[in-house]
Amino acid sequence: MNQKSTQSPAEDIQANLQKVRLGIKLACEKFGRDPDHVALLAVSKTKPISMIESAIALGQTHFGENYLQDALTKIEEIKGKTTPIWHYIGAIQSNKTRPIAEHFDWVHTVSSHKIAKRLSDQRPSHMPPLNILLQVNIDAEPTKSGVKPEQLLELIQTILELPGIQLRGLMAIPAPASEFELQRAPFKALGDLKQQCIAELGSELQGFDQLSMGMTGDLDAAIAEGATWLRIGTAIFGERN
Ligand SMILES: *Cc1c(COP(=O)(O)O)cnc(C)c1O
């Protein structure tokens, strides 16, 4: 990917998407995962609308964005007969929850009751509940966002009754690691946490079945440990500036 490409961006995206899809298929075979339970979220942050449209034309339906203003422009422009499904995966400022609640289908980065409550209150009543994942600070890095694992159950109990959101699972962005087994450990920890929540709260947790984990550099390890959403940017759209 460091070599200068002579292809047009649309051709790049086609080749890249094919490669990523094949990689997911092979990893699913290797680790005994059902490929229908491993979805590809194309992370299009900083990338132009033309690239998103290319990916849509190639059958990609889920897109992830981090920067709200940029995302809202894209969402407005792309509205049409092939409207994609938008996921918000960036940091959430509490004064920015309304447009997120109004324009996205999923949010992967909720980590407080305050934000969850605002998203629920601001979700328009004609729309289905907003799908929410709780971001967990899985390797307990002091500077990282996300709820601490030991505070997760308590947080879940305070948001379960909120009518405008539907809690769907957990998300994490572990510290980058180059070795496969090191990549795998925090993903396993996130999967174990999800199981613990289900064991503790049982039937209160309807639809709590999603794990958003794995990016371009560690998707195989994430698939091995049960990822249901892979958030892939670079491998599809190329390096970001
Ligand atoms: C940018 C980003 C990604 C995609 O990262 P790549 O390494 O480009 O695949 C995934 N998740 C989050 C939260 C991101 O901010």
The ligand as an SDF file (V2000), in Angstrom:
LIG
                    3D

 15 15  0  0  0  0  0  0  0  0999 V2000
  -10.3050    5.3050   12.3400 C   0  0  0  0  0  0  0  0  0  0  0  0
  -10.9880    4.2630   13.1350 C   0  0  0  0  0  0  0  0  0  0  0  0
  -11.0920    2.9460   12.6670 C   0  0  0  0  0  0  0  0  0  0  0  0
  -10.4800    2.4620   11.3580 C   0  0  0  0  0  0  0  0  0  0  0  0
   -9.0960    2.3230   11.5020 O   0  0  0  0  0  0  0  0  0  0  0  0
   -8.1940    1.6820   10.3450 P   0  0  0  0  0  0  0  0  0  0  0  0
   -6.9300    1.3320   11.0580 O   0  0  0  0  0  0  0  0  0  0  0  0
   -8.0040    2.7280    9.3140 O   0  0  0  0  0  0  0  0  0  0  0  0
   -8.8880    0.4830    9.8250 O   0  0  0  0  0  0  0  0  0  0  0  0
  -11.8100    2.0530   13.4320 C   0  0  0  0  0  0  0  0  0  0  0  0
  -12.3780    2.3950   14.6020 N   0  0  0  0  0  0  0  0  0  0  0  0
  -12.2970    3.6470   15.0770 C   0  0  0  0  0  0  0  0  0  0  0  0
  -12.9460    3.9810   16.3710 C   0  0  0  0  0  0  0  0  0  0  0  0
  -11.5860    4.6180   14.3860 C   0  0  0  0  0  0  0  0  0  0  0  0
  -11.4930    5.8520   14.8920 O   0  0  0  0  0  0  0  0  0  0  0  0
  1  2  1  0
  2  3  1  0
  2 14  2  0
  3  4  1  0
  3 10  2  0
  4  5  1  0
  5  6  1  0
  6  7  2  0
  6  8  1  0
  6  9  1  0
 10 11  1  0
 11 12  2  0
 12 13  1  0
 12 14  1  0
 14 15  1  0
M  END
$$$$
